[in-house]
Amino acid sequence: QLHVAESGGGLVLPGGSLTLSCQASGSIYNLYTVAWFRQAPGKDREGVLCIDRYSDVVNYIDSVKGRFDVFRDNAKATVDLEMNRMNTEDTGIYYCAAAAGRYCPRRSSVSAFDSWGQGTQVTVAS
């Protein structure tokens, strides 16, 4: 089974940028689909972006379109979430998740992913 771990969280000013990294280990990483989820205080966990083994990307949240992007480096076994023009609504715990499926789910689905990291806190505040 694939293991994943997030890094790169922190405090960022509104309008600023932050990049999170998901490091994978334990299996053939380039066969996995990887997604970033986030959970704001008092809200359900929601999918943000997903990238499949072919590097095709699915965006689950309209509000991040044009601001967030996801990249994978199979040689390093990493998937990075690049976040730009951030606002306070982007605050939450961000999770990396992996699944052995070929393609990203068309809709956000926590149950579609079976390997999860511990999460990293992202806070957007002045």
BALOPA-917111 format. One record per atom (N, C-alpha, C, O): atom name; x, y, z; residue number from 1. Coordinates in pm, whole numbers. Layout:
// BALOPA-917111
name, X, Y, Z, resi
CA, X, Y, Z, NUM
...
This chain:
// BALOPA-917111
name, X, Y, Z, resi
N, 84, -119, 0, 1
CA, 0, 0, 0, 1
C, 88, 124, 0, 1
O, 197, 127, 58, 1
N, 37, 227, -66, 2
CA, 112, 352, -73, 2
C, 93, 431, 55, 2
O, -17, 436, 111, 2
N, 201, 494, 102, 3
CA, 194, 584, 216, 3
C, 224, 725, 167, 3
O, 311, 745, 83, 3
N, 150, 822, 221, 4
CA, 170, 960, 180, 4
C, 184, 1049, 302, 4
O, 128, 1021, 408, 4
N, 259, 1158, 285, 5
CA, 278, 1254, 395, 5
C, 288, 1394, 336, 5
O, 358, 1418, 238, 5
N, 214, 1487, 400, 6
CA, 211, 1626, 354, 6
C, 318, 1709, 425, 6
O, 360, 1677, 536, 6
N, 358, 1816, 358, 7
CA, 445, 1916, 420, 7
C, 420, 2050, 354, 7
O, 363, 2057, 245, 7
N, 464, 2156, 421, 8
CA, 459, 2288, 360, 8
C, 350, 2381, 410, 8
O, 338, 2493, 361, 8
N, 269, 2336, 506, 9
CA, 165, 2424, 558, 9
C, 222, 2541, 637, 9
O, 341, 2544, 670, 9
N, 135, 2636, 668, 10
CA, 179, 2751, 746, 10
C, 82, 2866, 737, 10
O, -31, 2852, 692, 10
N, 129, 2981, 780, 11
CA, 50, 3103, 779, 11
C, 87, 3186, 657, 11
O, 205, 3205, 626, 11
N, -15, 3235, 587, 12
CA, 9, 3316, 467, 12
C, -85, 3436, 468, 12
O, -199, 3425, 514, 12
N, -39, 3547, 419, 13
CA, -121, 3667, 411, 13
C, -223, 3656, 298, 13
O, -196, 3589, 198, 13
N, -338, 3719, 312, 14
CA, -434, 3721, 200, 14
C, -368, 3776, 73, 14
O, -297, 3876, 77, 14
N, -392, 3708, -37, 15
CA, -327, 3745, -162, 15
C, -194, 3676, -185, 15
O, -136, 3687, -293, 15
N, -146, 3605, -84, 16
CA, -16, 3538, -94, 16
C, -24, 3401, -156, 16
O, -130, 3357, -201, 16
N, 91, 3333, -158, 17
CA, 103, 3201, -221, 17
C, 167, 3102, -126, 17
O, 242, 3139, -35, 17
N, 136, 2976, -148, 18
CA, 194, 2868, -68, 18
C, 193, 2742, -151, 18
O, 100, 2719, -229, 18
N, 295, 2660, -137, 19
CA, 300, 2532, -206, 19
C, 310, 2420, -104, 19
O, 399, 2419, -20, 19
N, 219, 2325, -113, 20
CA, 221, 2205, -29, 20
C, 279, 2090, -109, 20
O, 264, 2084, -231, 20
N, 345, 2000, -41, 21
CA, 403, 1884, -107, 21
C, 352, 1755, -43, 21
O, 339, 1746, 79, 21
N, 324, 1657, -126, 22
CA, 282, 1524, -82, 22
C, 391, 1425, -124, 22
O, 416, 1405, -243, 22
N, 454, 1365, -25, 23
CA, 561, 1268, -52, 23
C, 505, 1128, -36, 23
O, 445, 1096, 67, 23
N, 525, 1043, -137, 24
CA, 474, 907, -133, 24
C, 586, 806, -114, 24
O, 701, 832, -149, 24
N, 550, 692, -58, 25
CA, 647, 583, -40, 25
C, 573, 452, -26, 25
O, 454, 451, 6, 25
N, 641, 342, -49, 26
CA, 587, 212, -17, 26
C, 526, 134, -130, 26
O, 494, 16, -113, 26
N, 510, 194, -247, 27
CA, 451, 119, -358, 27
C, 491, 187, -488, 27
O, 571, 281, -488, 27
N, 435, 140, -598, 28
CA, 468, 198, -729, 28
C, 388, 325, -747, 28
O, 274, 322, -794, 28
N, 448, 434, -709, 29
CA, 378, 561, -698, 29
C, 314, 605, -829, 29
O, 203, 657, -829, 29
N, 384, 585, -941, 30
CA, 335, 643, -1067, 30
C, 210, 573, -1118, 30
O, 152, 617, -1218, 30
N, 166, 467, -1052, 31
CA, 40, 402, -1091, 31
C, -79, 459, -1014, 31
O, -194, 424, -1044, 31
N, -56, 545, -918, 32
CA, -161, 593, -830, 32
C, -219, 727, -875, 32
O, -152, 809, -938, 32
N, -345, 744, -841, 33
CA, -411, 873, -853, 33
C, -400, 942, -718, 33
O, -420, 880, -614, 33
N, -368, 1071, -720, 34
CA, -345, 1145, -596, 34
C, -433, 1270, -595, 34
O, -444, 1341, -695, 34
N, -494, 1296, -481, 35
CA, -580, 1413, -468, 35
C, -543, 1493, -344, 35
O, -489, 1439, -247, 35
N, -574, 1620, -349, 36
CA, -564, 1707, -232, 36
C, -706, 1738, -185, 36
O, -793, 1775, -264, 36
N, -727, 1721, -55, 37
CA, -852, 1757, 10, 37
C, -824, 1865, 113, 37
O, -709, 1886, 153, 37
N, -929, 1931, 156, 38
CA, -913, 2025, 268, 38
C, -1037, 2021, 356, 38
O, -1146, 1984, 312, 38
N, -1016, 2059, 480, 39
CA, -1126, 2062, 576, 39
C, -1117, 2189, 659, 39
O, -1022, 2208, 736, 39
N, -1215, 2274, 642, 40
CA, -1224, 2397, 721, 40
C, -1291, 2366, 854, 40
O, -1364, 2267, 865, 40
N, -1267, 2449, 956, 41
CA, -1329, 2425, 1087, 41
C, -1481, 2415, 1076, 41
O, -1546, 2504, 1021, 41
N, -1537, 2307, 1129, 42
CA, -1681, 2290, 1130, 42
C, -1743, 2246, 999, 42
O, -1865, 2240, 987, 42
N, -1659, 2215, 901, 43
CA, -1711, 2176, 770, 43
C, -1661, 2036, 732, 43
O, -1567, 1984, 790, 43
N, -1727, 1980, 632, 44
CA, -1686, 1848, 583, 44
C, -1558, 1859, 501, 44
O, -1524, 1964, 447, 44
N, -1489, 1748, 494, 45
CA, -1370, 1742, 408, 45
C, -1414, 1746, 262, 45
O, -1507, 1675, 224, 45
N, -1346, 1827, 181, 46
CA, -1384, 1840, 42, 46
C, -1261, 1825, -48, 46
O, -1150, 1863, -11, 46
N, -1284, 1768, -165, 47
CA, -1175, 1755, -260, 47
C, -1140, 1889, -321, 47
O, -1229, 1972, -343, 47
N, -1013, 1913, -348, 48
CA, -967, 2037, -409, 48
C, -926, 2010, -554, 48
O, -988, 2060, -648, 48
N, -822, 1931, -571, 49
CA, -773, 1895, -703, 49
C, -726, 1751, -700, 49
O, -683, 1700, -596, 49
N, -734, 1686, -815, 50
CA, -689, 1548, -827, 50
C, -605, 1535, -955, 50
O, -634, 1599, -1056, 50
N, -501, 1451, -949, 51
CA, -418, 1428, -1067, 51
C, -400, 1278, -1081, 51
O, -364, 1209, -986, 51
N, -426, 1227, -1201, 52
CA, -417, 1082, -1220, 52
C, -278, 1042, -1272, 52
O, -189, 1125, -1285, 52
N, -261, 914, -1300, 53
CA, -130, 864, -1339, 53
C, -83, 920, -1473, 53
O, 36, 914, -1506, 53
N, -178, 975, -1551, 54
CA, -145, 1034, -1681, 54
C, -125, 1185, -1670, 54
O, -104, 1254, -1770, 54
N, -130, 1235, -1546, 55
CA, -118, 1378, -1516, 55
C, -237, 1460, -1565, 55
O, -225, 1581, -1583, 55
N, -350, 1397, -1586, 56
CA, -473, 1471, -1611, 56
C, -529, 1517, -1477, 56
O, -525, 1445, -1377, 56
N, -582, 1640, -1477, 57
CA, -623, 1704, -1352, 57
C, -774, 1726, -1350, 57
O, -833, 1766, -1450, 57
N, -835, 1699, -1235, 58
CA, -975, 1730, -1212, 58
C, -983, 1832, -1099, 58
O, -922, 1813, -994, 58
N, -1057, 1938, -1121, 59
CA, -1076, 2043, -1022, 59
C, -1214, 2026, -958, 59
O, -1315, 2021, -1029, 59
N, -1219, 2016, -825, 60
CA, -1345, 1992, -756, 60
C, -1411, 2117, -699, 60
O, -1528, 2112, -659, 60
N, -1339, 2228, -694, 61
CA, -1393, 2349, -632, 61
C, -1381, 2465, -729, 61
O, -1271, 2499, -772, 61
N, -1493, 2527, -764, 62
CA, -1490, 2639, -858, 62
C, -1406, 2756, -807, 62
O, -1341, 2825, -886, 62
N, -1407, 2779, -677, 63
CA, -1341, 2897, -622, 63
C, -1188, 2891, -633, 63
O, -1122, 2994, -615, 63
N, -1131, 2774, -662, 64
CA, -985, 2767, -674, 64
C, -939, 2766, -819, 64
O, -818, 2768, -846, 64
N, -1033, 2762, -912, 65
CA, -995, 2761, -1054, 65
C, -917, 2886, -1089, 65
O, -957, 2997, -1056, 65
N, -805, 2866, -1156, 66
CA, -721, 2979, -1192, 66
C, -627, 3024, -1081, 66
O, -540, 3108, -1104, 66
N, -645, 2970, -959, 67
CA, -558, 3007, -847, 67
C, -472, 2890, -799, 67
O, -356, 2909, -762, 67
N, -528, 2771, -800, 68
CA, -457, 2653, -752, 68
C, -421, 2564, -870, 68
O, -492, 2560, -971, 68
N, -310, 2493, -856, 69
CA, -271, 2396, -957, 69
C, -199, 2281, -889, 69
O, -150, 2295, -777, 69
N, -192, 2168, -957, 70
CA, -130, 2050, -899, 70
C, -33, 1991, -1000, 70
O, -60, 1989, -1120, 70
N, 80, 1944, -949, 71
CA, 185, 1889, -1034, 71
C, 238, 1761, -970, 71
O, 247, 1751, -848, 71
N, 273, 1665, -1053, 72
CA, 334, 1544, -997, 72
C, 470, 1521, -1059, 72
O, 492, 1549, -1177, 72
N, 561, 1471, -979, 73
CA, 694, 1435, -1023, 73
C, 713, 1288, -987, 73
O, 742, 1254, -872, 73
N, 697, 1201, -1084, 74
CA, 704, 1058, -1057, 74
C, 843, 1014, -1014, 74
O, 857, 918, -938, 74
N, 946, 1081, -1061, 75
CA, 1082, 1045, -1022, 75
C, 1104, 1069, -873, 75
O, 1174, 993, -807, 75
N, 1044, 1176, -822, 76
CA, 1058, 1209, -681, 76
C, 945, 1153, -596, 76
O, 949, 1161, -473, 76
N, 843, 1097, -663, 77
CA, 724, 1045, -593, 77
C, 656, 1155, -513, 77
O, 620, 1136, -397, 77
N, 638, 1270, -575, 78
CA, 573, 1383, -508, 78
C, 459, 1438, -592, 78
O, 459, 1428, -715, 78
N, 361, 1496, -524, 79
CA, 256, 1574, -587, 79
C, 247, 1706, -512, 79
O, 222, 1707, -392, 79
N, 268, 1815, -580, 80
CA, 266, 1947, -518, 80
C, 135, 2018, -549, 80
O, 83, 2010, -660, 80
N, 85, 2088, -449, 81
CA, -32, 2174, -466, 81
C, 16, 2318, -456, 81
O, 59, 2364, -351, 81
N, 7, 2388, -566, 82
CA, 49, 2528, -571, 82
C, -74, 2616, -555, 82
O, -169, 2606, -632, 82
N, -71, 2703, -454, 83
CA, -186, 2787, -422, 83
C, -146, 2933, -436, 83
O, -48, 2977, -374, 83
N, -220, 3008, -514, 84
CA, -192, 3149, -539, 84
C, -315, 3234, -506, 84
O, -427, 3184, -499, 84
N, -292, 3363, -487, 85
CA, -399, 3459, -458, 85
C, -494, 3402, -352, 85
O, -616, 3398, -369, 85
N, -435, 3360, -245, 86
CA, -512, 3294, -140, 86
C, -598, 3392, -63, 86
O, -566, 3510, -51, 86
N, -710, 3339, -10, 87
CA, -797, 3421, 74, 87
C, -834, 3342, 199, 87
O, -799, 3225, 213, 87
N, -904, 3407, 287, 88
CA, -933, 3347, 417, 88
C, -1016, 3219, 406, 88
O, -1011, 3133, 494, 88
N, -1093, 3207, 299, 89
CA, -1174, 3086, 280, 89
C, -1089, 2964, 244, 89
O, -1139, 2852, 243, 89
N, -962, 2985, 215, 90
CA, -872, 2874, 187, 90
C, -813, 2814, 315, 90
O, -739, 2716, 310, 90
N, -844, 2873, 428, 91
CA, -794, 2823, 556, 91
C, -851, 2686, 587, 91
O, -970, 2661, 568, 91
N, -765, 2596, 635, 92
CA, -810, 2464, 674, 92
C, -694, 2367, 684, 92
O, -578, 2404, 664, 92
N, -727, 2243, 714, 93
CA, -627, 2137, 713, 93
C, -630, 2074, 575, 93
O, -735, 2035, 525, 93
N, -514, 2065, 513, 94
CA, -503, 2009, 380, 94
C, -445, 1869, 388, 94
O, -345, 1843, 454, 94
N, -512, 1779, 318, 95
CA, -474, 1638, 319, 95
C, -438, 1590, 179, 95
O, -498, 1630, 79, 95
N, -340, 1504, 174, 96
CA, -305, 1434, 52, 96
C, -364, 1293, 62, 96
O, -359, 1231, 168, 96
N, -418, 1243, -48, 97
CA, -477, 1109, -48, 97
C, -444, 1039, -179, 97
O, -432, 1104, -283, 97
N, -430, 908, -174, 98
CA, -394, 832, -293, 98
C, -488, 714, -311, 98
O, -542, 659, -215, 98
N, -506, 677, -438, 99
CA, -589, 563, -472, 99
C, -524, 489, -588, 99
O, -454, 549, -670, 99
N, -548, 358, -595, 100
CA, -486, 277, -700, 100
C, -560, 285, -832, 100
O, -518, 222, -930, 100
N, -670, 360, -839, 101
CA, -745, 372, -963, 101
C, -671, 447, -1071, 101
O, -579, 524, -1043, 101
N, -711, 423, -1195, 102
CA, -645, 487, -1308, 102
C, -677, 634, -1322, 102
O, -592, 714, -1361, 102
N, -800, 670, -1288, 103
CA, -846, 805, -1314, 103
C, -901, 869, -1187, 103
O, -939, 801, -1092, 103
N, -904, 1001, -1188, 104
CA, -963, 1073, -1077, 104
C, -1114, 1057, -1080, 104
O, -1174, 1052, -1188, 104
N, -1177, 1048, -963, 105
CA, -1323, 1051, -960, 105
C, -1373, 1182, -1021, 105
O, -1310, 1286, -1005, 105
N, -1484, 1176, -1090, 106
CA, -1538, 1296, -1153, 106
C, -1587, 1395, -1048, 106
O, -1589, 1516, -1073, 106
N, -1626, 1345, -933, 107
CA, -1671, 1432, -823, 107
C, -1590, 1399, -699, 107
O, -1539, 1289, -683, 107
N, -1580, 1498, -611, 108
CA, -1507, 1480, -486, 108
C, -1562, 1361, -409, 108
O, -1683, 1348, -389, 108
N, -1470, 1271, -366, 109
CA, -1515, 1150, -297, 109
C, -1408, 1106, -199, 109
O, -1304, 1053, -238, 109
N, -1434, 1127, -71, 110
CA, -1339, 1083, 33, 110
C, -1323, 931, 29, 110
O, -1212, 881, 45, 110
N, -1431, 860, 7, 111
CA, -1427, 714, 13, 111
C, -1351, 650, -103, 111
O, -1316, 533, -97, 111
N, -1326, 727, -210, 112
CA, -1254, 673, -326, 112
C, -1105, 659, -300, 112
O, -1035, 595, -379, 112
N, -1056, 718, -192, 113
CA, -912, 718, -163, 113
C, -886, 642, -33, 113
O, -954, 662, 67, 113
N, -786, 554, -35, 114
CA, -764, 470, 82, 114
C, -631, 494, 152, 114
O, -605, 432, 255, 114
N, -547, 581, 100, 115
CA, -422, 616, 168, 115
C, -424, 765, 196, 115
O, -434, 846, 104, 115
N, -413, 801, 323, 116
CA, -425, 941, 363, 116
C, -306, 983, 447, 116
O, -252, 905, 525, 116
N, -266, 1109, 430, 117
CA, -168, 1167, 518, 117
C, -232, 1222, 644, 117
O, -354, 1216, 660, 117
N, -150, 1275, 733, 118
CA, -199, 1329, 860, 118
C, -256, 1469, 845, 118
O, -326, 1517, 934, 118
N, -227, 1534, 735, 119
CA, -278, 1669, 712, 119
C, -178, 1775, 754, 119
O, -93, 1753, 840, 119
N, -189, 1890, 692, 120
CA, -105, 2005, 726, 120
C, -193, 2130, 732, 120
O, -276, 2153, 645, 120
N, -171, 2210, 836, 121
CA, -256, 2327, 859, 121
C, -214, 2442, 768, 121
O, -96, 2475, 758, 121
N, -312, 2501, 702, 122
CA, -291, 2622, 622, 122
C, -383, 2730, 679, 122
O, -504, 2710, 689, 122
N, -326, 2844, 714, 123
CA, -403, 2955, 768, 123
C, -376, 3080, 686, 123
O, -262, 3122, 670, 123
N, -484, 3138, 635, 124
CA, -472, 3262, 559, 124
C, -529, 3373, 647, 124
O, -649, 3376, 675, 124
N, -443, 3463, 690, 125
CA, -487, 3568, 781, 125
C, -388, 3682, 777, 125
O, -270, 3665, 745, 125
N, -440, 3802, 811, 126
CA, -353, 3918, 817, 126
C, -313, 3945, 962, 126
O, -239, 4039, 989, 126
